[in-house]
Amino acid sequence: MSEEYYGYLLAHFIGEQPDGEQVYFAYSENGLHWKDLNNGQPILLSGLGEKGVRDPFIIRSPLDNSFYIIATDLRIANGKGWGTAVNEGSRDIIIWKSEDLVNWSEPWAVTVGIEGAGCVWAPESIYDEQAQNFLVFWASATRDFDHEERKQKIYCSRTNDFRTFSEPELYIERDNHIIDTTIIEHAGYYYRLSKDETTKNITLEKGASLDMEAFAPVSAPSLEAIYGVEGPQIFKLNDREEWCLIIDRFAEGKGYLPLLTSNLDSGEFRIVEDGAFDLGTTKKRHGSVIQITREECNRLLAAYGDGHQVLPGQFADPDLAKFGDRYYLYPTTDGFSGWSGTQFHVFSSSDMKIWQDEGIIVDLESPEVPWAVGSAWAPAIAEKNGKYYFYFCGKLKSGESAIGAAVADSPTGPFTAMPEPLITMEQMKRLSIKMGQTIDPAIYTEEDGTSYMLFGNGDGAIVQLGEDMVSVVEETMANLEGLHHFREAVTVLKRDGLYHFTWSCDDTGSEDYHVNYGTSEHLYGPVTFHYTILSKNADKGMLGTGHHSMMKEPGTDQYWMAYHRFVTPLTRFRDGKGFHREVCIDPITFGSDGLMEPVKL
């Protein structure tokens, strides 16, 4: 995947219903499966002109490192009708500006249409490297002096700031009516797609510059054969040399259809099959897509996401901690068949909303971890005397899982791994500890500073860590009794003298993966099971919720749970959902009886 871009943002409108002709956002990490932002409600509202906007186009400006949205000043829902829009519609475009995709200016209107034109339809823009300004273009139905009938043509103007525009000029005129033009640059050439408003299909052209005379037709039979479509938008996919074209199937009322091509010159486009894409809950009408960075993905999720997911991308098994005034997340790097990832990242945040990737801290394929051959799972972190201790799972050459340790002077490393694993299955057998796999460490520290590791799969166990934090006191190792339906990932916190235990049940590949809860008066149990504390919410598409950590906000009675769920939208991966997961954080609350309350999803 490109180091620069990590995901995609789609700005669009949804139709002629109340508030449907405003600006909506959707987010994607692969360009084909989208989730609606802001709970499917508009992000931006226009109170100018017609008091509605259609066809929003978003562009990243290389001149001032900001973003602009330009849109048609039109609201069909106000009852004026299409005829009025075509012949007497607004000649303005509505514009917003943002530095970060989250905080947007108030809109402003600019009149760009020529005198006597009807509505300015579907304005778009592209940055002209040669001219060092923006070409802005749109469709208008105008009447020539020797014709009584209006004809749809494409006009254009130039701008540096989207406030001052050059005089409009004719850009494209054909024998047929033409609207909805979009342009993309690749390898020094410009590719222009437009809707033939007479035949209702999409045509393709190529030019060596943006000049109106520079373009020549490109044969695209597979594209031209699709009728009843409009609003073409094309964008490059981040992780491969392929482009995605989306076209609005207005005649059938089906919304966008994506097509793919690996060669823009060929004119060959492959329709993406039903079931291989997901446009989200709302039907998306004529909009635009831009590629966005990981930081921009994070900001959009924090501002407009579902309130649960905190990291873009595929990560799982998160361990959440706070050191000083900063929060840290240590997850499994996910998305690998059979949980075969080898690297651990750490993320930091000042507010648990915007997370910064601090990079790779341990790589099991490197010589720095000589005992491990892969399967980097389920890490944990602890601090003692100014040192930071990172615990992680890995596979031995024998195929058995083991738990290793690494130490650093900073929460973000660099970490130095111990040359041998800390916990192994051989050790379990020698100490007569019941265990399926030695995985899933969690660290708990008592008030006196003594630290313990809880771990296990199939059966849970606990052991005291040595003073050096990279050894264990073997005679203190014991199984934990009372972990009802225990599968893995046991963790504990102490509140008001009572130990609160939570653990994951079922299988991480199951949509019913969940977290159970129990208490004990003793750290070594036995644990009294109470109920399930975290489980799926199928109505919200939140499945496979589990493998969590718990963190107390220092100096307060506030607690947080970090966990993973299946990647959303759930349609993105048909198989292997158990190794396609994303990280969420939610608050933990306690009832008047002192018991932990179920997490609200």
C-alpha positions as CSV (number, residue, x, y, z in Angstrom):
1,M,0.0,0.0,0.0
2,S,1.1,3.5,-0.7
3,E,3.0,5.1,2.2
4,E,1.2,8.4,1.5
5,Y,-2.4,7.2,1.2
6,Y,-4.3,4.8,3.5
7,G,-8.0,5.1,2.7
8,Y,-10.6,7.1,0.8
9,L,-13.2,9.7,1.4
10,L,-16.4,10.0,-0.7
11,A,-18.4,13.2,-0.6
12,H,-21.9,12.8,-2.1
13,F,-25.6,13.7,-1.8
14,I,-28.4,11.1,-1.4
15,G,-31.4,12.4,-3.3
16,E,-34.4,14.7,-3.4
17,Q,-35.7,14.0,0.1
18,P,-35.5,16.5,2.9
19,D,-31.8,17.3,3.6
20,G,-30.9,14.8,0.9
21,E,-29.4,17.6,-1.2
22,Q,-26.6,18.4,1.1
23,V,-23.0,17.1,1.6
24,Y,-22.6,13.6,3.1
25,F,-19.4,11.7,3.7
26,A,-18.5,8.0,3.5
27,Y,-15.2,6.3,4.4
28,S,-13.4,3.3,2.9
29,E,-10.1,1.5,3.3
30,N,-10.2,-0.4,0.0
31,G,-12.2,1.8,-2.3
32,L,-15.0,-0.7,-2.8
33,H,-16.6,-1.2,0.7
34,W,-17.8,2.0,2.3
35,K,-19.3,3.0,5.6
36,D,-21.4,6.1,6.1
37,L,-20.0,8.7,8.4
38,N,-21.9,10.9,10.9
39,N,-24.5,8.2,11.3
40,G,-25.7,8.8,7.7
41,Q,-26.5,12.4,8.4
42,P,-25.2,15.4,6.4
43,I,-21.8,16.8,7.2
44,L,-22.3,20.2,5.5
45,L,-25.5,22.2,5.0
46,S,-25.9,25.1,2.5
47,G,-28.2,27.9,3.5
48,L,-27.2,30.0,0.5
49,G,-28.9,30.4,-2.8
50,E,-31.2,27.5,-3.4
51,K,-30.5,26.2,0.1
52,G,-29.3,22.9,-1.1
53,V,-26.4,21.3,-3.0
54,R,-25.9,18.4,-5.3
55,D,-22.9,16.8,-7.0
56,P,-20.3,17.8,-4.3
57,F,-16.7,17.6,-5.6
58,I,-13.8,17.5,-3.2
59,I,-10.2,18.4,-4.1
60,R,-6.9,18.5,-2.3
61,S,-5.0,21.8,-3.0
62,P,-1.2,21.6,-3.5
63,L,-1.1,25.4,-3.2
64,D,-2.2,25.8,0.4
65,N,-2.4,22.2,1.7
66,S,-6.1,22.5,2.2
67,F,-9.3,20.9,0.9
68,Y,-12.2,22.5,-1.1
69,I,-15.6,21.2,-1.8
70,I,-17.5,22.8,-4.7
71,A,-21.1,21.9,-5.5
72,T,-24.1,22.6,-7.6
73,D,-26.4,25.3,-6.1
74,L,-29.7,23.3,-6.4
75,R,-32.5,21.9,-4.4
76,I,-35.0,20.0,-6.5
77,A,-36.9,19.1,-3.3
78,N,-38.1,22.7,-3.1
79,G,-40.5,21.9,-5.9
80,K,-39.3,24.1,-8.7
81,G,-38.7,21.1,-11.0
82,W,-36.1,20.1,-13.5
83,G,-37.3,22.4,-16.3
84,T,-36.8,25.5,-14.1
85,A,-33.4,24.3,-13.1
86,V,-32.2,23.7,-16.7
87,N,-33.5,27.0,-18.0
88,E,-33.4,29.4,-15.1
89,G,-31.3,27.6,-12.4
90,S,-28.6,29.2,-10.2
91,R,-25.4,30.2,-12.0
92,D,-23.5,29.9,-8.7
93,I,-21.4,27.2,-7.2
94,I,-21.3,26.7,-3.5
95,I,-17.8,26.3,-1.9
96,W,-16.4,25.1,1.5
97,K,-12.8,25.0,2.6
98,S,-11.0,22.9,5.3
99,E,-7.5,22.3,6.6
100,D,-8.2,18.9,8.0
101,L,-11.4,17.4,6.4
102,V,-13.2,17.9,9.8
103,N,-13.4,21.6,10.5
104,W,-15.0,23.4,7.5
105,S,-15.5,27.0,6.8
106,E,-18.9,28.6,6.3
107,P,-19.9,28.2,2.6
108,W,-19.6,30.9,0.1
109,A,-21.2,31.3,-3.4
110,V,-19.4,32.4,-6.6
111,T,-21.2,33.1,-9.8
112,V,-19.4,31.3,-12.6
113,G,-22.1,30.6,-15.2
114,I,-22.4,32.8,-18.3
115,E,-25.2,35.3,-18.7
116,G,-28.4,33.6,-19.8
117,A,-27.2,30.1,-18.8
118,G,-29.3,27.8,-16.9
119,C,-28.1,25.9,-13.8
120,V,-24.4,25.4,-13.3
121,W,-24.3,21.5,-13.1
122,A,-21.8,19.3,-11.4
123,P,-18.8,21.6,-11.0
124,E,-15.4,19.8,-10.8
125,S,-11.8,20.9,-10.7
126,I,-8.3,19.6,-11.4
127,Y,-5.0,21.2,-10.6
128,D,-3.0,22.2,-13.7
129,E,0.6,21.6,-12.9
130,Q,1.8,23.5,-16.0
131,A,-0.4,26.6,-15.3
132,Q,0.0,26.3,-11.5
133,N,-3.7,26.9,-11.0
134,F,-7.1,25.1,-10.9
135,L,-9.2,24.4,-13.9
136,V,-12.8,24.4,-12.8
137,F,-15.4,23.1,-15.2
138,W,-19.2,22.5,-15.2
139,A,-22.2,21.9,-17.5
140,S,-24.8,24.6,-18.5
141,A,-27.7,24.5,-20.9
142,T,-27.1,27.6,-23.1
143,R,-28.8,28.9,-26.3
144,D,-26.7,30.0,-29.3
145,F,-27.8,33.1,-31.1
146,D,-28.9,31.0,-34.1
147,H,-30.7,28.3,-32.1
148,E,-33.9,28.4,-30.1
149,E,-33.3,25.2,-28.2
150,R,-30.8,25.1,-25.3
151,K,-27.9,22.7,-25.5
152,Q,-25.8,21.3,-22.6
153,K,-22.1,22.1,-22.9
154,I,-19.1,22.1,-20.6
155,Y,-17.7,25.5,-19.6
156,C,-14.6,26.3,-17.6
157,S,-12.8,28.9,-15.6
158,R,-9.4,29.2,-13.8
159,T,-8.8,30.0,-10.1
160,N,-6.0,30.0,-7.5
161,D,-8.2,30.3,-4.4
162,F,-11.8,29.3,-5.3
163,R,-12.9,32.9,-4.7
164,T,-11.7,34.8,-7.7
165,F,-12.4,33.1,-11.1
166,S,-11.4,34.0,-14.6
167,E,-14.2,34.7,-17.2
168,P,-16.0,31.5,-18.1
169,E,-15.2,29.9,-21.5
170,L,-16.6,27.2,-23.6
171,Y,-14.6,24.0,-22.9
172,I,-16.5,21.1,-24.6
173,E,-19.2,21.1,-27.2
174,R,-20.4,18.1,-29.1
175,D,-23.2,17.2,-31.5
176,N,-25.0,15.7,-28.5
177,H,-25.7,17.2,-25.1
178,I,-22.8,16.7,-22.6
179,I,-22.8,16.9,-18.8
180,D,-20.9,15.5,-15.8
181,T,-17.3,15.7,-16.9
182,T,-14.5,14.4,-14.7
183,I,-10.8,14.4,-15.3
184,I,-7.9,12.4,-13.8
185,E,-4.1,12.7,-14.5
186,H,-1.8,9.8,-14.9
187,A,1.8,9.7,-16.2
188,G,1.6,13.1,-17.8
189,Y,-1.7,12.6,-19.6
190,Y,-5.2,13.6,-18.7
191,Y,-8.2,11.2,-19.0
192,R,-11.6,12.8,-19.3
193,L,-14.9,11.0,-18.8
194,S,-18.2,12.6,-19.6
195,K,-21.9,11.8,-19.8
196,D,-23.4,11.9,-23.2
197,E,-26.7,13.4,-22.1
198,T,-28.4,12.4,-25.3
199,T,-27.5,8.7,-25.3
200,K,-27.2,8.5,-21.4
201,N,-23.8,6.7,-21.4
202,I,-20.2,7.6,-20.5
203,T,-17.4,8.3,-23.0
204,L,-13.6,8.5,-22.5
205,E,-11.0,10.9,-23.9
206,K,-7.2,11.4,-23.5
207,G,-5.1,14.5,-23.7
208,A,-1.5,15.6,-23.3
209,S,-2.7,18.8,-21.6
210,L,-5.9,20.3,-20.2
211,D,-6.4,22.6,-23.2
212,M,-9.8,22.2,-24.8
213,E,-8.3,21.0,-28.2
214,A,-5.8,18.5,-26.6
215,F,-8.2,15.6,-26.2
216,A,-9.0,12.8,-28.5
217,P,-11.6,10.0,-28.1
218,V,-10.5,6.6,-26.6
219,S,-12.5,3.6,-27.5
220,A,-14.2,2.1,-24.5
221,P,-16.9,-0.3,-25.7
222,S,-17.5,-2.0,-22.3
223,L,-18.1,1.5,-20.8
224,E,-20.1,3.0,-23.6
225,A,-22.5,-0.1,-23.6
226,I,-23.8,0.8,-20.1
227,Y,-26.8,3.1,-20.5
228,G,-28.8,5.1,-18.0
229,V,-25.8,6.3,-16.0
230,E,-24.2,9.6,-15.0
231,G,-21.9,11.3,-12.5
232,P,-18.7,9.4,-13.5
233,Q,-15.9,9.6,-10.9
234,I,-12.5,7.9,-11.1
235,F,-9.7,7.5,-8.6
236,K,-6.6,5.4,-8.3
237,L,-6.5,2.6,-5.8
238,N,-3.8,3.0,-3.1
239,D,-2.3,-0.5,-3.1
240,R,-2.0,-1.3,-6.8
241,E,-1.8,0.0,-10.3
242,E,-5.5,0.0,-10.8
243,W,-8.3,2.6,-11.1
244,C,-11.8,2.5,-9.9
245,L,-14.6,4.3,-11.8
246,I,-17.9,4.7,-10.2
247,I,-21.0,5.7,-12.2
248,D,-24.4,6.6,-10.9
249,R,-27.2,4.3,-12.2
250,F,-29.8,7.0,-12.1
251,A,-32.2,5.4,-14.6
252,E,-32.6,2.2,-12.4
253,G,-32.4,4.1,-9.1
254,K,-29.6,1.8,-7.9
255,G,-26.9,4.3,-7.0
256,Y,-23.2,3.8,-7.8
257,L,-21.7,0.9,-9.8
258,P,-17.9,0.5,-9.6
259,L,-15.8,-0.6,-12.6
260,L,-12.0,-1.3,-12.6
261,T,-9.3,-0.9,-15.1
262,S,-5.5,-1.5,-14.9
263,N,-4.8,0.5,-18.1
264,L,-6.5,3.8,-18.8
265,D,-5.3,3.8,-22.3
266,S,-7.0,0.5,-23.1
267,G,-10.5,1.8,-22.4
268,E,-11.3,-1.6,-20.9
269,F,-13.4,-1.5,-17.7
270,R,-14.5,-4.5,-15.7
271,I,-17.7,-4.3,-13.8
272,V,-17.4,-5.2,-10.2
273,E,-19.8,-8.0,-9.4
274,D,-22.7,-7.6,-6.9
275,G,-21.5,-8.7,-3.5
276,A,-17.9,-7.6,-4.2
277,F,-18.7,-4.0,-3.2
278,D,-20.8,-2.2,-0.6
279,L,-21.7,1.5,-0.9
280,G,-23.1,1.7,2.7
281,T,-26.5,2.1,4.1
282,T,-27.5,5.3,2.2
283,K,-27.9,5.4,-1.5
284,K,-25.1,7.6,-2.8
285,R,-25.7,10.0,-5.6
286,H,-23.2,11.9,-7.8
287,G,-20.2,12.7,-5.6
288,S,-16.4,12.5,-5.6
289,V,-13.6,10.4,-4.1
290,I,-10.2,11.4,-2.8
291,Q,-7.4,9.3,-1.4
292,I,-6.6,10.1,2.2
293,T,-3.7,9.5,4.6
294,R,-3.7,7.4,7.8
295,E,-3.8,10.6,9.8
296,E,-6.8,11.9,7.8
297,C,-8.6,8.5,8.2
298,N,-8.0,8.8,11.9
299,R,-9.4,12.3,12.1
300,L,-12.5,11.4,10.1
301,L,-13.2,8.3,12.3
302,A,-12.7,10.4,15.4
303,A,-15.1,13.2,14.3
304,Y,-17.7,11.3,12.3
305,G,-17.2,7.6,13.0
306,D,-19.5,5.3,15.0
307,G,-18.0,6.3,18.4
308,H,-16.3,2.9,18.9
309,Q,-13.6,2.3,16.3
310,V,-10.4,4.3,17.0
311,L,-7.8,3.0,14.7
312,P,-8.1,2.9,10.9
313,G,-6.8,-0.4,9.4
314,Q,-6.7,-3.9,10.6
315,F,-5.5,-4.4,14.2
316,A,-6.7,-6.6,17.1
317,D,-6.0,-7.7,20.7
318,P,-5.3,-4.1,21.8
319,D,-3.5,-3.3,25.1
320,L,-4.3,0.2,26.3
321,A,-2.1,2.1,28.7
322,K,-1.4,5.7,29.9
323,F,2.1,6.9,30.7
324,G,2.4,10.5,31.8
325,D,-0.1,12.6,29.9
326,R,-0.3,10.3,26.8
327,Y,-2.2,7.2,25.9
328,Y,-0.7,4.2,24.1
329,L,-2.2,1.3,22.2
330,Y,-0.3,-1.9,21.6
331,P,-2.3,-4.2,19.2
332,T,-1.7,-7.2,17.0
333,T,-1.2,-6.2,13.4
334,D,-4.1,-8.0,11.7
335,G,-5.2,-8.9,8.2
336,F,-2.9,-11.9,7.6
337,S,-4.3,-15.3,6.7
338,G,-4.0,-17.6,9.7
339,W,-2.9,-14.8,12.0
340,S,0.5,-15.0,10.4
341,G,1.7,-11.4,11.0
342,T,5.2,-10.7,12.3
343,Q,5.3,-7.1,13.4
344,F,4.0,-5.1,16.3
345,H,3.2,-1.3,16.1
346,V,2.5,1.1,18.9
347,F,0.1,4.1,18.6
348,S,0.0,7.1,20.8
349,S,-2.6,9.8,21.5
350,S,-3.2,12.8,23.7
351,D,-7.0,12.3,23.8
352,M,-7.7,8.6,22.8
353,K,-9.3,9.9,19.6
354,I,-6.5,10.9,17.3
355,W,-3.9,8.1,17.3
356,Q,-0.4,8.5,15.8
357,D,1.5,5.4,14.5
358,E,4.8,5.4,16.3
359,G,6.1,2.6,14.1
360,I,7.2,-1.0,14.4
361,I,8.6,-1.8,17.9
362,V,9.2,-5.6,17.5
363,D,9.5,-7.7,14.4
364,L,9.6,-11.5,14.9
365,E,11.3,-12.0,11.5
366,S,14.3,-10.0,12.7
367,P,17.4,-11.5,14.3
368,E,16.5,-9.5,17.4
369,V,14.0,-12.2,18.4
370,P,16.0,-15.3,17.7
371,W,13.5,-17.8,19.3
372,A,10.4,-16.7,17.3
373,V,9.5,-17.6,13.7
374,G,6.2,-15.6,13.4
375,S,2.6,-15.4,14.6
376,A,3.0,-12.0,16.4
377,W,-0.1,-12.0,18.6
378,A,-1.7,-10.3,21.6
379,P,0.9,-8.0,23.2
380,A,0.8,-6.3,26.6
381,I,2.8,-3.4,28.2
382,A,3.9,-2.5,31.7
383,E,6.1,0.2,33.3
384,K,8.4,-0.1,36.3
385,N,11.1,2.2,37.6
386,G,11.2,4.2,34.3
387,K,11.6,1.2,32.1
388,Y,8.9,-0.2,29.8
389,Y,8.3,-3.9,29.4
390,F,6.6,-5.3,26.3
391,Y,5.2,-8.8,26.3
392,F,4.2,-10.6,23.1
393,C,3.3,-13.9,21.6
394,G,5.2,-15.8,19.0
395,K,5.7,-19.2,17.5
396,L,8.6,-21.4,18.3
397,K,10.2,-23.5,15.5
398,S,8.3,-26.4,17.0
399,G,5.0,-24.7,16.1
400,E,4.1,-24.1,19.8
401,S,3.2,-20.7,21.0
402,A,5.3,-18.9,23.6
403,I,5.3,-15.5,25.4
404,G,8.4,-13.3,25.0
405,A,9.5,-10.0,26.6
406,A,11.3,-6.9,25.5
407,V,12.5,-3.8,27.4
408,A,12.9,-0.1,26.4
409,D,13.5,3.3,28.0
410,S,10.4,4.8,26.2
411,P,6.8,3.6,25.6
412,T,7.6,3.7,21.9
413,G,10.9,2.0,22.0
414,P,13.3,1.0,20.7
415,F,12.7,-2.3,22.5
416,T,15.3,-4.9,23.1
417,A,13.9,-8.5,23.1
418,M,15.1,-11.1,25.5
419,P,16.9,-13.9,23.7
420,E,14.6,-16.6,25.1
421,P,10.9,-16.8,25.7
422,L,9.5,-16.0,29.1
423,I,6.6,-18.5,29.1
424,T,6.4,-21.8,27.2
425,M,4.3,-24.9,26.9
426,E,7.2,-27.0,28.1
427,Q,7.1,-24.9,31.3
428,M,3.4,-25.6,31.7
429,K,3.9,-29.3,31.5
430,R,6.8,-29.2,33.9
431,L,4.7,-27.2,36.4
432,S,1.5,-29.2,35.9
433,I,-0.4,-26.1,34.7
434,K,-3.4,-26.8,32.5
435,M,-3.0,-24.9,29.3
436,G,-4.0,-25.1,25.6
437,Q,-1.5,-22.5,24.3
438,T,0.8,-20.1,26.2
439,I,-0.6,-16.9,24.7
440,D,-2.4,-13.6,25.6
441,P,-0.4,-12.0,28.4
442,A,-2.0,-9.2,30.5
443,I,-0.1,-7.4,33.3
444,Y,-1.6,-6.5,36.7
445,T,0.4,-4.6,39.4
446,E,-0.6,-4.6,43.0
447,E,-0.4,-1.5,45.3
448,D,2.9,-2.7,46.7
449,G,4.4,-2.7,43.2
450,T,4.4,-6.5,42.7
451,S,3.5,-7.4,39.1
452,Y,1.7,-10.4,37.8
453,M,1.1,-11.9,34.4
454,L,-2.3,-13.4,33.5
455,F,-2.3,-15.5,30.4
456,G,-3.6,-18.7,28.7
457,N,-5.8,-20.3,26.1
458,G,-8.1,-23.1,27.0
459,D,-7.3,-22.6,30.7
460,G,-6.3,-19.3,32.4
461,A,-3.3,-18.9,34.7
462,I,-1.4,-16.3,36.7
463,V,2.2,-15.9,37.8
464,Q,4.2,-13.3,39.7
465,L,6.9,-11.5,37.6
466,G,10.4,-11.2,39.0
467,E,11.8,-7.9,40.1
468,D,13.4,-7.5,36.7
469,M,10.0,-7.9,35.0
470,V,11.5,-10.3,32.4
471,S,11.5,-13.4,34.6
472,V,8.8,-15.3,36.5
473,V,8.6,-16.7,40.0
474,E,7.7,-20.2,39.0
475,E,6.4,-21.3,42.4
476,T,3.7,-18.7,42.2
477,M,2.2,-20.0,38.9
478,A,-1.3,-21.4,39.2
479,N,-4.4,-21.9,37.2
480,L,-7.3,-19.5,37.8
481,E,-10.5,-21.3,38.7
482,G,-14.1,-20.1,38.0
483,L,-13.5,-18.5,34.5
484,H,-16.8,-19.6,33.0
485,H,-16.5,-20.7,29.4
486,F,-12.9,-19.4,29.3
487,R,-11.2,-19.4,26.0
488,E,-8.4,-16.8,26.3
489,A,-7.3,-13.3,27.2
490,V,-7.9,-13.0,30.9
491,T,-7.3,-9.6,32.6
492,V,-8.1,-8.1,36.0
493,L,-8.4,-4.8,37.7
494,K,-9.0,-4.0,41.4
495,R,-11.6,-1.6,42.6
496,D,-12.8,-1.0,46.2
497,G,-10.9,-4.1,47.4
498,L,-12.6,-6.4,44.9
499,Y,-10.8,-8.1,41.9
500,H,-12.7,-7.7,38.7
501,F,-11.8,-10.4,36.1
502,T,-12.8,-10.4,32.4
503,W,-12.0,-13.0,29.8
504,S,-12.8,-13.9,26.2
505,C,-15.1,-16.8,25.2
506,D,-15.9,-18.7,22.1
507,D,-13.5,-18.3,19.1
508,T,-12.1,-15.1,17.7
509,G,-13.3,-16.2,14.3
510,S,-16.9,-16.5,15.6
511,E,-19.3,-13.6,15.5
512,D,-20.3,-14.6,19.0
513,Y,-16.8,-14.0,20.4
514,H,-17.5,-12.2,23.7
515,V,-16.2,-11.2,27.1
516,N,-17.4,-12.7,30.4
517,Y,-17.1,-11.1,33.8
518,G,-16.6,-12.3,37.4
519,T,-15.1,-11.2,40.7
520,S,-13.0,-12.5,43.5
521,E,-11.8,-11.3,46.9
522,H,-8.4,-12.8,46.0
523,L,-6.1,-12.2,43.0
524,Y,-5.6,-16.0,42.7
525,G,-9.4,-16.6,42.8
526,P,-11.5,-18.6,42.7
527,V,-13.6,-16.3,40.5
528,T,-17.3,-16.0,40.8
529,F,-18.9,-15.6,37.3
530,H,-21.6,-13.0,37.0
531,Y,-22.5,-12.4,33.3
532,T,-21.3,-11.4,29.9
533,I,-19.8,-7.9,29.8
534,L,-19.2,-7.4,26.1
535,S,-21.0,-9.0,23.2
536,K,-22.0,-8.4,19.7
537,N,-24.6,-5.9,18.4
538,A,-25.8,-7.4,15.2
539,D,-28.1,-4.5,14.5
540,K,-25.1,-2.2,14.3
541,G,-22.9,-4.6,12.5
542,M,-20.6,-5.1,15.5
543,L,-19.6,-8.8,15.6
544,G,-16.8,-10.8,17.1
545,T,-16.3,-8.3,20.0
546,G,-13.6,-9.5,22.3
547,H,-9.9,-9.9,23.3
548,H,-9.8,-6.7,25.3
549,S,-7.7,-4.8,27.8
550,M,-8.9,-2.6,30.7
551,M,-7.3,0.6,31.8
552,K,-8.0,2.9,34.8
553,E,-7.6,6.6,34.2
554,P,-4.9,7.5,36.8
555,G,-6.2,9.4,39.8
556,T,-9.9,8.9,38.9
557,D,-12.6,6.3,39.0
558,Q,-12.9,6.2,35.2
559,Y,-12.1,3.0,33.3
560,W,-11.8,2.1,29.6
561,M,-12.0,-1.1,27.6
562,A,-10.1,-1.6,24.4
563,Y,-11.2,-4.5,22.2
564,H,-11.5,-5.7,18.6
565,R,-14.4,-6.5,16.4
566,F,-14.8,-7.8,12.8
567,V,-13.8,-5.3,10.2
568,T,-16.8,-3.1,9.1
569,P,-18.6,-3.1,6.8
570,L,-19.0,-6.8,7.4
571,T,-19.4,-7.3,3.6
572,R,-15.7,-6.4,3.0
573,F,-14.4,-9.9,3.9
574,R,-16.5,-12.9,3.1
575,D,-14.2,-15.4,4.7
576,G,-11.6,-15.2,7.5
577,K,-13.3,-12.5,9.5
578,G,-11.4,-13.7,12.5
579,F,-8.1,-12.3,11.2
580,H,-9.7,-9.2,9.7
581,R,-10.4,-7.1,12.8
582,E,-10.4,-3.4,13.9
583,V,-9.8,-1.8,17.3
584,C,-12.5,0.0,19.4
585,I,-12.5,1.7,22.8
586,D,-15.5,2.2,25.1
587,P,-16.0,3.3,28.7
588,I,-16.4,0.8,31.6
589,T,-19.0,1.7,34.2
590,F,-19.9,0.3,37.6
591,G,-23.4,-0.1,39.1
592,S,-24.5,0.8,42.6
593,D,-23.8,-2.8,43.6
594,G,-20.1,-2.3,42.8
595,L,-20.2,-4.6,39.8
596,M,-19.1,-3.8,36.3
597,E,-21.9,-3.0,33.9
598,P,-22.2,-4.4,30.4
599,V,-20.4,-2.3,27.8
600,K,-23.0,-0.4,25.7
601,L,-22.6,-0.9,21.9
